[in-house]
Every structure is written in C-alpha cells, then in structure tokens.
C-alpha cells in the first residue's frame, strides 16, 4: 500500500526544508536505509534516508524547492500503484497484483534525526544502524563490522570516510570522556524605575510618532582644539568640547530658526528663544537639563552651568524646572570613544544632535595629506517639521562655527 513520506523536522527551529538533491528518481526501487534525498534546513544540509521499502512513485518537492515541515515530500509504494487518491486525501487504488480489498493507507510519520556526538554503534532511537549505503558496501567488502565504526555524519550517521579511516585498535580503545559545562544559567530581574518608565514612554512615543531622518557631517576640529587649549590655559573655568558644541549650536539655531521648532499637531511652533538640553547619564537613566538662552552666554558661563547640572544630576538634586523647556537637544558620547551614532528626538524638539568623538585621521589640506582631528555629528530630524535642505544648511553653519571658533568669541 502506498505511503506518504513527509518533509521531516531535522532541527528544533526548522519550519521549512529545501531539497538540495534527490538520490532516487520516480520509478526507482528503494530499500529501507537507502539515501533518498539531501535536505537543507535552517542550520545545515542533512542526508535523509528511506524508512521503508518500495518504489518511488511520486516526488512532491523538486530539487532546489522548499516545502513546510510535514508536507508531502514523496510517496513510496508498490510498483505501478495508483497514488493519486492518496494525494487527494483518499485511499489509493491497489497495485495490479494486489486485491481490491486492501485496507486504508497508513501514513508514515518520518522521525527527525537529532544531531548528536559520534557514537561507536551509530544507532538511532530504534536501534537501527545509521550508515550510508556506500559505507555499508565498503565495510562489507573489507570485512569490517560496521557496528564498531564511529559515525561522523549528521546524527552520528556512518559515512564513507568513517569506514575508510576505521582502525580496529582505535575502536577497542577507551572512548574519550564527554565534558559537560559546569556553569549554570542565571539572571536578575530589576524592577523598572519611574525615571526609566518615563524615558521609555517619551522616547517610544517620539520614535514611533515622529518620522525621523538623519544627516551626518564631518567637522575639522583642529582650530577648536587650539582655541580650547588657549582658553583653559588663561581662565579659571575649564571648558570642554561639548561646551563648544553647545555654543556653536545656539548660534546656528539663531540663523536657522526652523530647526528650533516643535510639532504641535495642528501647528508648528517656531521658538524665538534658544534653550538647549544637554543629555546627562545618571544611574537610573538619562536626564536632560536645559541651558537657557544659550546663544546669549559665553563658553565659560555655559561650561559652569553644565558642570553644575551634572553634579546635581548625579546627586539627584535636579528640580523639574531644570529639565523642562528645551527647544533643541545635544547628546554627546564622544567621551566614550563612540565615533558616530544616531539619537532619538527628545520631545517637544524637532531635532537632536548626536556628537561623536574626535578622531585622528589623515585629511587633505591645501592639496596635501596631513594629520587631522575630525569629529562626526549626526542630526536627527522630525520630517513633519524639518526638511532635508533645512537640516543640511544648519549643519553647514554648525561646521563653520566649530571650524572657526573665533567667530563664537566675538
């Protein structure tokens, strides 16, 4: 009686198999243990043996094609048997030599080989020897007891090379010990703090409601480095590169007010004041205190204010008024050697600037390749408010401010 051979589940994550090669064609006689096909899973290509005798009546999946697990891979039965009713879900007609009163077809459940370490006996769960037909033939010709051969194929299957490399002396040796990892899985569940809940809610709303797009530019920081060194050598307040970025952004926002805007649903609010939020990492997450009227403050005043915010943020002494009212935000990971990244817009702003580290690299100046110091910044924009050209023009002005820092000192 004809039987269906289903697409086997050859790995725990396999949902579909691809037949990479058929080793039998329709009409061929098949014996149990014969290599029927090679099936490609999500992890490997594995040999698939027949688990019954018969003739290959039907191939359900062509070479190079895929099919879901448990779909019809093939049909095996008696020579000349009519299998079409079986495909339709009925009872196949008997073969010419069969009586008409044969019982209903029995659908074959194809076991799924589980990859295991090679074992000497190379047996499956039903103790049937797993070896390729060629390996069996070579073993028979050489007078080798194939049950003593260790299989190196998928699921411990004995293949040609195993028989050719078989040594009776090695087979009688003590098997190598199996090493089991001594560690154990563990984890820690930490309750989500209120700060983290607020961060998650606000940034999720921003990311999934505001259509972000990103613009990146590279800035020559040689002059900014020289200016910072001169200012720090002469003054009591030491300024950072982030202070330069805050000042440069405030001046660029004055020139490009569309970047200093917010989406309010029915209206776009263009802010005439410039309040720059500076992202500061704390134990429970991220706080963004605001440097108010940043365009009207000098580098040393900005530096002192940001340092005060950072100290109070670490000691949890910031007040809500300190982190409200931002019109633009800066997130700087340069001190962590991050050369470039993108940031999620901090509502209600229309834009946020992600600042990377200053990298030493070859640059071209006056037609010659010389050592240089460059910094990449990426502007995240809410496309509901800011278009690409407006964002690009803002970055061009920002670049000019940082590459000519003397303009920020007048």
Beta strands, then each sheet from edge to edge (+ up, - down):
strand 1: 3-6
strand 2: 16-22
strand 3: 29-30
strand 4: 35-40
strand 5: 45-49
strand 6: 54-59
strand 7: 66-68
strand 8: 72-77
strand 9: 212-220
strand 10: 261-263
strand 11: 268-270
strand 12: 276-282
strand 13: 285-291
strand 14: 328-332
strand 15: 351-365
strand 16: 368-382
sheet 1: 1+ 8- 6+ 3-
sheet 2: 5+ 4- 2+ 7-
sheet 3: 9+ 16- 15+ 14+ 12+ 13-
sheet 4: 10+ 11-
end
